[in-house]
Amino acid sequence: MLREIQAPELAARLADAQAPATLLLDVREEWEYQLARIEGSVHIPMNLIPLRMSELPDDTTIVAICHHGMRSAQVALFLQNAGFDDVINLKGGIDAWSAQVDPKVARY
């Protein structure tokens, strides 16, 4: 089952020093990442995840991010099936983050 997190909930988690470590995995294309991103996120385009998933920690919560949450949901399911235990999809993607958390992040 795919777990999802809302943008405000993710923002609160990231701001909480007591929260478990969280890796933000942005799976969008390079041009999208350059246009708008959450600072501190790791960028691995969706098509490269199978080749580069060994770079991802298996002992950290991974929050997958894309534009609206569809591609990242697919990546989250792929990672779960590959054995990653703690993977969450950002519901609404970077667009929700911009609209609900940080309006300085460009919307496109």
For each residue, the residues with C-beta under 8 A, 3 or more apart:
1:
2: 73 76 77 80 89
3: 76 87 88 89
4: 69 73 88 89 90 91
5: 9 10 13 63 88 89 90 91
6: 9 10 91 92 96 100
7: 10 11 90 91 92 96 97 99 100 101
8: 11 12 100 101
9: 5 6 12 13
10: 5 6 7 13 14 63 90 97 101
11: 7 8 14 15 97 101 102
12: 8 9 15 16
13: 5 9 10 16 19 22
14: 10 11 19 22
15: 11 12
16: 12 13 19
17:
18:
19: 13 14 16 22
20: 60 61
21: 60 61
22: 13 14 19 60 61 62 63
23: 42 56 57 60 61 62 63
24: 38 40 41 42 63 65
25: 41 42 44 56 62 63 64 65 72 75
26: 33 37 38 41 42 43 44 65 66 94
27: 44 45 46 49 64 65 66 71 72 75
28: 32 33 43 45 46 65 66 67 71 94
29: 32 33 45
30: 33 34 43 45
31: 34 35
32: 28 29 35 36 67 94 108
33: 26 28 29 30 36 37 43
34: 30 31 37
35: 31 32 106 108
36: 32 33 94 98 105 106 107 108
37: 26 33 34 41 43 94 105
38: 24 26 41 65 94 97 102 105
39:
40: 24
41: 24 25 26 37 38 65
42: 23 24 25 26
43: 26 28 30 33 37
44: 25 26 27 48 49 52 55 56
45: 27 28 29 30 48 49
46: 27 28 49 66 71 74 75
47:
48: 44 45 51 52
49: 27 44 45 46 52 53 75 78 79
50: 53 78
51: 48
52: 44 48 49 55 56
53: 49 50 56 79 82 84
54:
55: 44 52
56: 23 25 44 52 53 62 79 84
57: 23 60 62
58: 83 84 85
59:
60: 20 21 22 23 57 86
61: 20 21 22 23 86 87 88
62: 22 23 25 56 57 76 79 84 86 87 88
63: 5 10 22 23 24 25 87 88 89 90
64: 25 27 72 73 75 76 79 87 88 89 90
65: 24 25 26 27 28 38 41 72 90 93 94 97
66: 26 27 28 46 69 70 71 72 75 90 93 94
67: 28 32 70 71 93 94 95 108
68: 92 93 95 96
69: 4 66 72 73 89 90 91 92 93 96
70: 66 67 73 74 93
71: 27 28 46 66 67 74 75
72: 25 27 64 65 66 69 75 76 89 90 93
73: 2 4 64 69 70 76 77 89
74: 46 70 71 77 78
75: 25 27 46 49 64 66 71 72 78 79
76: 2 3 62 64 72 73 79 80 87 88 89
77: 2 73 74 80 81
78: 49 50 74 75 81 82
79: 49 53 56 62 64 75 76 82 84 87
80: 2 76 77 83 84 85 87
81: 77 78
82: 53 78 79
83: 58 80
84: 53 56 58 62 79 80 87
85: 58 80
86: 60 61 62
87: 3 61 62 63 64 76 79 80 84
88: 3 4 5 61 62 63 64 76
89: 2 3 4 5 63 64 69 72 73 76
90: 4 5 7 10 63 64 65 66 69 72 93 94 96 97
91: 4 5 6 7 69 96
92: 6 7 68 69 95 96 97 99 100
93: 65 66 67 68 69 70 72 90 96 97
94: 26 28 32 36 37 38 65 66 67 90 97 98 105
95: 67 68 92 98 99 107
96: 6 7 68 69 90 91 92 93 99 100 101
97: 7 10 11 38 65 90 92 93 94 100 101 102 105
98: 36 94 95 101 102 103 105 106 107
99: 7 92 95 96 103 107
100: 6 7 8 92 96 97
101: 7 8 10 11 96 97 98 105
102: 11 38 97 98 105
103: 98 99
104:
105: 36 37 38 94 97 98 101 102
106: 35 36 98
107: 36 95 98 99
108: 32 35 36 67
